């Protein structure tokens, strides 16, 4: 699995660099799930998870409930919630999985920009 950093904004997925000293405590990975293969169950006590399906159709199970999620859609799983997913299609499913603390930890910094007329 390769590491990728991304943000989900509505129906857009923005890929960004995965800087090691960024100060944001999260993990993002790209997953390739063969046909009819299941991943999980998982439970992250202090972190929420976002699954973004880029190709295929998966079935997502969250606390015993299940739903199909197709390409271009995403699911947010709150911290402390059990979940799993499986590829229900005949082709490979690709998804991005981001796990982040329920309360983000950020390093503060001050940036000052001075503008002068030329």
N, C-alpha and C positions, 0 to 999 in steps of 0.2 A: 504494500500500500504506500502510495506517495502522499506527502503532506501538501495541502493546498490551503491558502487562506481565502475566504470569500465572505461576502455580506449578502444577505437577501433583503431586497427592498421592493416590496410588492411582487410583481412578476419578473423582476430583473435580478440576475445573479451577477455580482461584481467580483471578479477575481483580483486579488491584490497580492503583493509579496508577503512572504511569511517571515518577517524580520524577527530575529531571535531576541532583540532587546526592546521590543515594542511596548512592553509593559501591560499588554492585554493578556489575561490568563485564559486562553482558550485553545482548543485543538480542533483542527479541521482535516478531514481525510476524504479521499475519493475511494469509493467502493465499487467493485465489479462483482455482481451477484449472478452466478450461472442460473439457468432455468430450473425452477422448482427447488431451489436451495433456500433454507431459512437461516437467519442470523438472530441471535438472542436466545433467551430473554436477557435484557439488560436492565440495570437500575443504577442511576447516578444520583446519590443522595443530595449533593450540594451543587449540581449542575443541570442546566436545561440542555436539551438536545434539539437540533433542527435537522430534519432530513429533507433534502431537495432531490427529486427524481429528475435526472436529465434524459434518460432513455429507458423505455420499458414501462411495465406496470408492476407495482409491488402491493402486497397486502400488509398493512401496518396494524399490529395488535397493541393496544394501549389499555392497560388495566382490565383486560378481558374483553374489551370491545374491539371490533375489527372493521376496516374499511379499505377499499382499493384506492391507490394514489398513482396517477399516471404522470407521464413526462410533462415537465413544466410546472408541476405542483409541489408544494412543500407541506410538512407537518411539523408543528412545534410540540415537543413533549416536555412538560414542566419538570422541575427537579423533584426527585423522590417518587417518580412514577415509573412503574414497570412497563417495558415495551419490547417489541421484537418486530421483525419484518421478514417477508419471504417473497421471492420472485414468483408470480403466478403466470407469467408468460412462457412462451416457447423459445424466446431469445434472451440474450444477456441483458440484465438491467444494470444501469449505472446510476449511482447516486452520490451526492455530497453529504457528508455528515459532520455537523459542527457541534461541539460540546463546549459550553461556556458556563462559568460560575453564575448561579442565580443572582448574585450581587457582584457585578464586575469589580475587579481590583485594578486600579489604574495608577500609574506613576504620574504625578503632577509635574508639569514643567511650565515655565513662563517664556513666551516668545515675544520679543519686542521688535517691531519693524519701524525704522525711521525713514520717512520720505522727505526728500529735499527737492526743491525746484532746480531745474538745470538752467 
